[in-house]
Amino acid sequence: MNAIGPNLARRFRGFLPVVIDVETGGLNAAKDALLEIAAVLIEITPEGLLRRGETHAYHVKPFAGANIEPASLAVTGINPFHPLRPAIDEKDALTRIFKEVREAVRRHGCKRAILVGHNASFDLGFLNAAVARAEIKRNPFHPFSSFDTVTLAGAALGQTVLAKATMASGLEWDSSAAHAAAYDAERTADIFCKVCNFCQPSFAEAEQRAKSLGWLDDNNGNGNGNGSGNDADPSSPVADENHP
């Protein structure tokens, strides 16, 4: 990572945005099955523009006793018990995704990941519920903060539905591929990158103000002006797990 050039740690105050999409057996994160999960990494160009990175996606076996609503399967088209479905256990899927996310967090010099989702509270709720069921102790994602592309797309594009926001942004939408975690996560990543890139001029201005206020220095994008990266300011726009 180039500490003085464009980097994701500097762009998002030490947080690495990672797009997550889940397909489920219902709306209740505590009771309904997690059936698919996809994570899309976000990268940054030397010019400071965001772009979609690698996708990591898995079919997931319903946990023991999970509820599955027929109406949800009608929307997603998933057959959870198809003999040829290459599904793995929740813990295995999360472990594989978290390994990629932690490596990306280290590579970009970030503190931790932050979930990006379309209706992000839904995805974060199912992610946190699966983490609890699997008893995973090292979750790289912030437990409650997120970026929601519904809000971003509504503000920038005047559309809140993922398909319409995608097309309004000038990108193509394939209805036959929708409601698969990987496809929806990739389109969500495209929207996130496009809206953030729209905001690049305002970010550049704000970064200069942050430097003048002593929040940043030229060697660290997350720090309090001393290069330590220890920004515990309670008025910060994104809550830190240890300093909410």
C-alpha positions in Angstrom: 0.0 0.0 0.0 1.2 3.5 -0.9 0.8 5.5 2.3 0.8 8.9 0.7 -1.1 8.1 -2.5 -4.8 7.1 -2.9 -5.6 4.2 -0.7 -8.7 2.6 0.8 -7.6 3.1 4.4 -7.4 6.8 3.8 -10.6 6.9 1.7 -12.8 5.4 4.4 -11.1 6.3 7.7 -9.4 3.0 8.1 -12.4 0.8 7.1 -12.3 -1.5 4.1 -15.7 -1.6 2.3 -16.6 -5.2 1.3 -19.9 -5.9 -0.5 -22.0 -8.7 1.0 -25.2 -10.2 -0.4 -27.1 -13.1 1.0 -29.9 -15.2 -0.3 -32.1 -16.7 2.4 -35.1 -18.8 3.3 -37.0 -15.8 4.8 -36.7 -12.5 6.5 -35.9 -13.6 10.1 -32.1 -13.8 10.5 -32.4 -15.8 13.7 -34.7 -18.5 12.4 -34.5 -18.6 8.6 -31.9 -20.4 6.5 -28.8 -18.7 5.0 -28.7 -20.3 1.5 -26.1 -18.2 -0.4 -23.5 -15.7 0.5 -21.2 -13.6 -1.7 -18.5 -11.1 -0.9 -17.1 -8.7 -3.4 -13.8 -6.9 -2.6 -13.3 -3.2 -3.6 -10.1 -1.9 -5.1 -8.7 1.6 -5.7 -6.9 2.9 -8.7 -3.8 5.1 -8.6 -6.2 8.0 -9.5 -8.2 7.3 -6.4 -11.2 5.8 -8.2 -12.9 2.7 -6.8 -13.5 -0.4 -8.9 -15.0 -3.9 -8.3 -12.5 -6.5 -7.3 -12.7 -10.3 -6.7 -15.9 -12.1 -5.9 -16.1 -15.0 -3.4 -19.4 -16.8 -3.4 -20.8 -20.0 -1.8 -24.0 -22.0 -1.7 -24.8 -22.7 2.0 -26.5 -25.7 3.6 -29.4 -24.7 5.8 -28.4 -25.0 9.5 -30.1 -27.6 11.6 -33.7 -26.6 12.4 -33.7 -23.7 9.9 -37.0 -22.4 8.7 -37.4 -22.0 4.9 -40.3 -20.1 3.5 -41.7 -21.3 0.1 -42.3 -17.7 -0.9 -38.6 -16.9 -0.5 -37.6 -19.8 -2.7 -40.1 -18.7 -5.3 -38.2 -15.4 -5.5 -34.7 -16.8 -5.6 -35.3 -20.0 -7.5 -33.1 -21.9 -5.0 -33.7 -25.6 -4.3 -31.8 -26.0 -1.0 -31.9 -29.8 -1.1 -31.0 -30.4 -4.8 -28.5 -33.3 -4.8 -26.2 -31.5 -7.2 -26.2 -28.2 -5.3 -22.6 -27.6 -4.2 -23.4 -26.3 -0.8 -21.1 -26.1 2.2 -21.8 -25.6 6.0 -22.3 -22.0 7.2 -19.1 -22.1 9.2 -17.0 -23.2 6.3 -18.5 -20.5 4.0 -17.9 -17.8 6.5 -14.4 -19.0 7.3 -13.4 -18.9 3.6 -14.9 -15.5 3.0 -13.4 -14.0 6.2 -10.0 -15.3 5.3 -10.1 -13.3 2.0 -11.5 -10.3 3.8 -8.8 -10.3 6.4 -6.1 -10.6 3.8 -7.6 -7.6 1.9 -7.8 -5.6 5.2 -4.1 -6.2 5.8 -3.2 -5.5 2.1 -4.9 -2.1 2.2 -3.6 -1.2 5.6 -7.1 -0.9 7.1 -8.3 -1.5 10.6 -11.3 -3.7 9.7 -14.0 -4.3 7.1 -17.3 -2.6 6.9 -20.2 -4.2 5.1 -21.7 -2.6 1.9 -25.1 -3.9 1.0 -28.3 -3.1 -0.8 -30.6 -2.9 2.3 -27.5 -3.4 4.3 -29.2 -4.1 7.6 -30.7 -7.3 6.1 -27.4 -8.6 5.0 -25.6 -7.6 8.2 -28.3 -9.2 10.3 -28.0 -12.5 8.6 -24.2 -12.3 8.6 -24.1 -11.6 12.3 -26.6 -14.4 13.1 -24.6 -16.9 11.1 -21.4 -15.8 12.9 -23.1 -16.4 16.2 -24.4 -19.8 15.2 -21.0 -20.9 14.0 -19.3 -19.5 17.1 -16.7 -17.6 15.0 -14.6 -15.4 17.3 -12.8 -13.4 14.6 -15.3 -11.5 12.6 -13.5 -8.9 10.4 -16.6 -6.9 9.9 -17.8 -4.0 12.0 -20.7 -5.4 14.0 -23.2 -2.6 13.3 -21.9 0.1 11.0 -22.5 -0.3 7.2 -22.8 1.4 3.9 -26.2 1.1 2.3 -26.4 1.4 -1.5 -30.2 2.0 -1.2 -29.4 5.4 0.3 -26.5 6.1 -2.0 -28.4 5.2 -5.1 -31.4 7.1 -4.0 -29.4 10.2 -3.4 -27.2 10.0 -6.5 -29.5 8.3 -9.0 -33.0 8.9 -7.8 -33.6 5.1 -7.7 -33.6 2.7 -4.7 -34.4 -0.6 -6.4 -31.1 -2.4 -7.4 -32.2 -3.2 -10.9 -33.4 0.3 -11.7 -30.4 1.9 -10.0 -28.0 -0.2 -12.0 -29.7 0.8 -15.3 -30.0 4.4 -14.3 -26.3 4.4 -13.7 -25.7 3.3 -17.3 -24.9 -0.3 -16.5 -26.7 -3.4 -17.8 -29.0 -5.5 -15.7 -29.7 -9.2 -16.4 -33.0 -10.2 -14.8 -32.3 -13.9 -15.4 -29.2 -13.7 -13.2 -30.8 -11.6 -10.4 -31.5 -13.0 -6.9 -28.2 -15.0 -7.0 -25.9 -13.7 -4.3 -22.8 -13.3 -6.6 -24.7 -11.4 -9.3 -26.5 -9.1 -6.9 -23.3 -8.4 -4.9 -21.4 -7.5 -8.1 -24.1 -5.1 -9.2 -24.2 -3.6 -5.7 -20.4 -3.2 -5.9 -20.7 -1.5 -9.2 -23.3 1.0 -7.8 -21.2 1.6 -4.7 -18.0 2.3 -6.8 -19.9 4.5 -9.2 -21.5 6.7 -6.6 -18.3 7.0 -4.6 -16.5 8.0 -7.8 -19.1 10.7 -8.4 -18.1 12.0 -4.9 -14.4 12.0 -5.6 -14.1 15.8 -6.0 -15.9 16.5 -2.7 -13.8 13.9 -1.0 -10.6 15.6 -2.2 -11.9 18.9 -0.7 -12.9 17.3 2.5 -9.5 15.6 2.9 -7.8 19.0 2.7 -10.1 20.3 5.4 -9.4 17.2 7.5 -5.7 17.9 7.2 -6.1 21.5 8.2 -8.1 20.3 11.3 -5.3 18.0 12.3 -7.3 14.8 11.7 -4.9 13.5 9.0 -1.2 13.8 8.1 0.5 13.0 4.9 1.6 9.5 6.1 -1.6 8.1 7.5 -5.2 8.3 6.4 -6.7 7.0 9.6 -4.9 8.9 12.3 -5.3 11.9 14.5 -2.5 13.9 13.0 0.4 12.0 14.7 0.6 9.1 12.3 -0.5 6.6 14.9 -3.7 5.5 13.3 -5.3 5.7 16.8 -8.4 7.8 16.0 -10.8 7.5 19.0 -12.6 10.7 18.4 -16.2 10.0 19.6 -17.6 12.5 17.1 -16.2 10.5 14.2 -18.7 9.8 11.4 -18.2 6.0 11.6 -18.3 4.3 15.0 -15.4 2.2 16.0 -16.3 -1.0 17.8 -14.1 0.0 20.8 -15.2 3.6 20.7 -18.9 3.7 19.7 
